[in-house]
Amino acid sequence: MRRCISCRVVQDRLKLLRFTNDFELGLMINKGIGRSAYVCKTKKCSKDSKFKKNLQKALKLTIDPKFYEIIDMEIQNYK
């Protein structure tokens, strides 16, 4: 059971999208070993105004704005 960083709802980790700050490879989606953050696979959570700040805070790194476009494409794949 994991908590979404945007809506704070606790769900099974298979229903959430995982972002990992891998110590060797950098920021990854649904892969890697290291500090992780989870978000629901819905547009509501990824478009939340606090999402970007919460993701950067949870992973303890600054994220390139182009990566958020990749997140949007990834979430569209789950519809």
C-alpha positions as CSV (number, residue, x, y, z in Angstrom):
1,M,0.0,0.0,0.0
2,R,1.3,3.4,-1.1
3,R,0.1,7.0,-0.8
4,C,-0.4,9.3,-3.9
5,I,1.7,12.4,-3.4
6,S,-1.0,14.5,-5.1
7,C,-4.4,13.4,-3.6
8,R,-3.0,11.6,-0.6
9,V,-5.2,8.5,-1.2
10,V,-3.7,5.2,-0.1
11,Q,-3.9,2.5,-2.8
12,D,-2.2,-0.7,-3.9
13,R,1.1,0.1,-5.5
14,L,0.1,-1.6,-8.8
15,K,-2.6,1.1,-9.3
16,L,-0.1,3.9,-8.9
17,L,2.6,5.3,-11.2
18,R,6.1,5.1,-9.6
19,F,8.7,7.8,-10.0
20,T,12.2,6.8,-8.9
21,N,15.4,8.9,-8.4
22,D,17.9,6.2,-9.3
23,F,21.3,7.0,-7.9
24,E,23.1,6.0,-11.2
25,L,20.5,6.4,-13.9
26,G,18.5,9.5,-12.8
27,L,14.8,9.9,-12.9
28,M,12.8,6.8,-14.0
29,I,9.2,5.8,-14.3
30,N,8.1,2.4,-12.9
31,K,11.7,1.2,-12.7
32,G,14.9,1.6,-10.7
33,I,16.2,1.5,-7.2
34,G,16.3,4.5,-4.9
35,R,14.0,7.2,-3.5
36,S,10.5,6.8,-5.0
37,A,7.2,8.7,-5.1
38,Y,3.8,7.4,-6.3
39,V,1.0,9.2,-8.1
40,C,-2.4,7.9,-9.2
41,K,-2.8,7.1,-12.9
42,T,-5.4,9.8,-13.5
43,K,-5.1,13.2,-15.1
44,K,-6.6,14.8,-12.0
45,C,-3.6,14.0,-9.9
46,S,-1.0,14.8,-12.5
47,K,-2.6,18.2,-13.3
48,D,-2.9,19.2,-9.7
49,S,-1.2,22.5,-8.9
50,K,0.8,20.9,-6.1
51,F,1.9,17.9,-8.1
52,K,5.2,19.4,-9.4
53,K,6.3,20.8,-6.1
54,N,5.4,17.6,-4.2
55,L,7.2,15.4,-6.7
56,Q,10.4,17.5,-6.5
57,K,10.2,17.5,-2.7
58,A,9.6,13.7,-2.5
59,L,12.5,12.9,-4.8
60,K,14.8,15.6,-3.5
61,L,15.7,16.9,-6.9
62,T,14.8,19.5,-9.5
63,I,12.9,18.2,-12.5
64,D,13.2,19.4,-16.0
65,P,9.9,20.8,-17.3
66,K,10.1,18.5,-20.4
67,F,9.7,15.5,-18.1
68,Y,6.2,16.6,-17.1
69,E,5.2,16.2,-20.8
70,I,6.5,12.6,-20.6
71,I,4.4,12.1,-17.5
72,D,1.3,13.3,-19.3
73,M,1.9,10.9,-22.2
74,E,2.5,8.0,-19.7
75,I,-0.7,8.7,-17.9
76,Q,-2.7,8.8,-21.2
77,N,-1.4,5.2,-21.9
78,Y,-3.4,4.0,-18.9
79,K,-6.8,5.1,-20.1
